[in-house]
C-alpha cells in the first residue's frame, strides 16, 4: 500500500509481455493481484510464471503469463473497469468510484488524489491492473 500511486509505484511493473490473443504488449502484474480477482484462487497454480494485465476492451483475456497461460473475464469475480466503456465501470477500486460518478462530479478525482497522497489506497491488490487507478480516469475530462 505504501507508494501505491506515488512516483515509484510502477517500478515493480517494468516488464512487458505480448498478449497471446490480441498481440499487443502489456505491463507485468503481480501474482498477488491476480489472487485477489480470480474466482477460485485456491484452484489456481501460477507455477512461478510472470503474468501481465491486458486492458484491451476488445480482448477477453485479462491476465496472461510468459508461457501463454490465460485468465479471461469468465475466470474473475471482479469486473474489469478498464475493459468496460459504460458509466457503471469502476474507475477506482479502492473507493468504489464509477466512471459515471466521476463524469457527474469531477470533485471525485480530487478526493481520490488526496486519498492516494494520504496512502489510504490499496491499488496493488484492489485494482485488477495492480496499478494506481488515476491513469484510468478519462483524460479529456480531467
C-alpha positions as CSV (number, residue, x, y, z in Angstrom):
1,X,0.0,0.0,0.0
2,X,2.9,2.4,0.6
3,X,3.8,4.1,-2.6
4,X,0.6,2.8,-4.1
5,X,0.2,5.7,-6.5
6,X,3.4,7.5,-5.7
7,X,6.2,8.2,-8.1
8,X,7.9,4.9,-7.6
9,X,4.7,2.7,-8.0
10,X,5.4,1.4,-11.5
11,X,9.0,0.2,-10.9
12,X,7.7,-3.3,-10.0
13,X,5.7,-3.3,-13.2
14,X,8.5,-2.7,-15.7
15,X,8.5,-6.0,-17.5
16,X,6.3,-6.3,-20.6
17,X,4.7,-9.3,-22.4
18,X,2.7,-9.8,-25.5
19,X,-0.9,-11.0,-25.2
20,X,-1.4,-14.3,-27.0
21,X,-4.8,-13.3,-28.2
22,X,-4.6,-9.7,-29.3
23,X,-0.8,-9.4,-29.9
24,X,-0.4,-6.2,-28.0
25,X,2.3,-5.6,-25.4
26,X,1.2,-5.1,-21.7
27,X,2.8,-4.5,-18.4
28,X,3.6,-7.1,-15.7
29,X,1.1,-7.6,-12.8
30,X,2.0,-9.3,-9.5
31,X,0.6,-12.7,-8.9
32,X,-0.7,-11.4,-5.5
33,X,-3.0,-9.0,-7.5
34,X,-4.4,-11.8,-9.6
35,X,-5.2,-13.9,-6.5
36,X,-7.5,-11.1,-5.3
37,X,-9.5,-11.2,-8.5
38,X,-9.8,-14.7,-9.8
39,X,-13.0,-16.6,-8.7
40,X,-11.2,-19.7,-7.3
41,X,-7.7,-18.7,-6.2
42,X,-7.3,-21.9,-4.2
43,X,-7.6,-23.9,-7.5
44,X,-5.1,-21.8,-9.4
45,X,-1.4,-22.7,-9.6
46,X,0.7,-19.9,-11.1
47,X,3.9,-22.1,-11.1
48,X,6.3,-19.2,-10.7
49,X,5.3,-17.7,-14.0
50,X,5.4,-13.9,-14.8
51,X,1.9,-12.5,-15.6
52,X,0.7,-9.5,-17.4
53,X,-2.5,-7.4,-17.5
54,X,-4.4,-7.0,-20.8
55,X,-6.6,-3.9,-20.7
56,X,-7.8,-4.1,-24.3
57,X,-11.7,-3.8,-24.1
58,X,-12.0,-5.9,-27.3
59,X,-9.9,-8.8,-25.8
60,X,-11.4,-11.4,-23.5
61,X,-8.0,-12.1,-21.9
62,X,-7.4,-10.2,-18.6
63,X,-4.2,-11.9,-17.4
64,X,-1.7,-13.9,-19.4
65,X,1.6,-15.5,-18.5
66,X,5.0,-15.6,-20.1
67,X,4.2,-19.2,-21.1
68,X,0.8,-18.2,-22.6
69,X,-1.4,-19.3,-19.7
70,X,-4.5,-17.1,-19.9
71,X,-7.1,-15.9,-17.5
72,X,-10.2,-14.5,-19.1
73,X,-13.1,-12.4,-17.7
74,X,-15.0,-15.6,-17.1
75,X,-12.4,-16.6,-14.5
76,X,-12.7,-13.5,-12.4
77,X,-15.0,-12.5,-9.6
78,X,-14.2,-8.8,-10.2
79,X,-15.5,-6.7,-13.1
80,X,-12.6,-5.1,-15.0
81,X,-13.4,-1.4,-15.4
82,X,-10.6,-0.9,-17.9
83,X,-12.4,-3.2,-20.3
84,X,-15.8,-1.6,-19.9
85,X,-16.7,1.7,-21.6
86,X,-20.0,2.1,-19.7
87,X,-20.7,4.6,-17.0
88,X,-21.1,1.8,-14.5
89,X,-17.5,0.7,-15.0
90,X,-15.3,1.0,-11.9
91,X,-12.6,3.7,-12.1
92,X,-11.3,3.5,-8.6
93,X,-11.5,0.1,-6.9
94,X,-10.3,1.4,-3.5
95,X,-13.2,3.7,-3.1
96,X,-15.8,2.1,-5.4
97,X,-15.9,5.1,-7.8
98,X,-17.6,4.5,-11.2
99,X,-16.9,6.4,-14.5
100,X,-20.5,7.8,-14.3
101,X,-19.9,9.2,-10.8
102,X,-16.8,10.9,-12.0
103,X,-18.5,12.3,-15.1
104,X,-21.3,13.7,-12.9
105,X,-19.0,15.2,-10.3
106,X,-15.3,16.0,-11.1
107,X,-14.6,16.6,-7.4
108,X,-14.4,12.8,-7.1
109,X,-10.9,12.8,-8.7
110,X,-9.6,15.4,-6.3
111,X,-10.8,13.1,-3.5
112,X,-9.0,10.1,-5.0
113,X,-5.8,12.1,-5.4
114,X,-6.0,13.3,-1.8
115,X,-6.5,9.7,-0.6
116,X,-3.5,8.4,-2.6
117,X,-1.4,11.2,-1.1
118,X,-2.6,10.0,2.3
119,X,-1.7,6.4,1.4
120,X,-5.2,5.1,2.1
121,X,-5.4,3.3,-1.3
122,X,-4.7,-0.4,-2.0
123,X,-4.5,-0.4,-5.8
124,X,-1.9,-3.1,-5.8
125,X,-4.5,-5.6,-4.7
126,X,-7.9,-4.0,-5.4
127,X,-7.3,-2.8,-8.9
128,X,-7.2,-5.7,-11.4
129,X,-4.2,-3.9,-13.1
130,X,-2.3,-3.8,-9.9
131,X,-1.6,-0.2,-10.6
132,X,-2.9,3.2,-9.5
133,X,-6.4,3.9,-10.8
134,X,-5.6,7.6,-11.6
135,X,-4.4,6.6,-15.1
136,X,-7.8,5.1,-15.8
137,X,-9.7,8.4,-15.4
138,X,-11.0,9.8,-18.7
139,X,-8.2,12.2,-19.9
140,X,-10.5,14.6,-21.8
141,X,-12.4,15.3,-18.6
142,X,-9.5,15.9,-16.2
